[in-house]
Amino acid sequence: MIREKSCGAIVYTKVKGKRLYLIEQMLGGHHGVPKGHMEAGESEEDTALREIKEEVGLRVALDNGFRRVITYMSRPGVEKEVVYFTALRESMDTYLQADEVQSIEWLELDQAIERIAYEEMRGVIWEADAYLHGKDNSNGTFRALDLSMERQGAARP
């Protein structure tokens, strides 16, 4: 079995009190968030920062307090692990990596989740939002949320 590892982030900004998430439309037509393969000698955080800069040109503040992992078979005989963090946009300038990214959008949570085809990725974005909501309401200290209850339809705090 071949194992691959990629890292990326749920990139967000705040505009007029609303949190907006960066969603990419890739050349293949699917939607996602910035991520890519680790290079030799890179940490997970370094990979995520590099991929965000390469794909959309943004400088971000990475928060490794949120770390989620998705593992799946990317093709027969290849298991892929993808690590996601959250990242706050610091720069305003963006550009698109022409050989990968077709367009980007800044969307509110519900719209961002609707764009994503893969259930696990939608879950990561939702968990990132819950994490950020907890940070917003606890002055930087994460307040544990029962994500399983919330996913079953309980109201968010």
CORSUL-V318352 format. One record per residue. RES is the residue in one letter. PHI is phi in whole degrees, 0 to 359 (none if undefined). Layout:
((RES & PHI) (RES & PHI))
This chain:
((M & none) (I & 271) (R & 242) (E & 239) (K & 224) (S & 232) (C & 221) (G & 196) (A & 207) (I & 274) (V & 270) (Y & 221) (T & 215) (K & 239) (V & 228) (K & 50) (G & 80) (K & 254) (R & 274) (L & 241) (Y & 249) (L & 278) (I & 239) (E & 262) (Q & 256) (M & 279) (L & 301) (G & 288) (G & 103) (H & 282) (H & 251) (G & 195) (V & 235) (P & 299) (K & 195) (G & 184) (H & 293) (M & 289) (E & 258) (A & 306) (G & 85) (E & 274) (S & 276) (E & 302) (E & 296) (D & 299) (T & 298) (A & 301) (L & 298) (R & 297) (E & 295) (I & 298) (K & 296) (E & 293) (E & 281) (V & 228) (G & 79) (L & 272) (R & 262) (V & 227) (A & 258) (L & 279) (D & 246) (N & 273) (G & 290) (F & 254) (R & 216) (R & 235) (V & 236) (I & 244) (T & 236) (Y & 204) (M & 272) (S & 282) (R & 195) (P & 306) (G & 82) (V & 235) (E & 263) (K & 245) (E & 249) (V & 238) (V & 255) (Y & 241) (F & 243) (T & 253) (A & 210) (L & 271) (R & 297) (E & 255) (S & 260) (M & 261) (D & 286) (T & 231) (Y & 213) (L & 249) (Q & 288) (A & 301) (D & 272) (E & 225) (V & 252) (Q & 274) (S & 199) (I & 228) (E & 221) (W & 255) (L & 232) (E & 292) (L & 310) (D & 300) (Q & 292) (A & 299) (I & 295) (E & 298) (R & 288) (I & 276) (A & 278) (Y & 270) (E & 304) (E & 298) (M & 291) (R & 300) (G & 298) (V & 295) (I & 296) (W & 297) (E & 295) (A & 298) (D & 298) (A & 297) (Y & 299) (L & 294) (H & 299) (G & 298) (K & 295) (D & 300) (N & 264) (S & 229) (N & 54) (G & 96) (T & 260) (F & 293) (R & 262) (A & 299) (L & 242) (D & 275) (L & 293) (S & 294) (M & 294) (E & 294) (R & 294) (Q & 274) (G & 111) (A & 292) (A & 295) (R & 283) (P & 293))
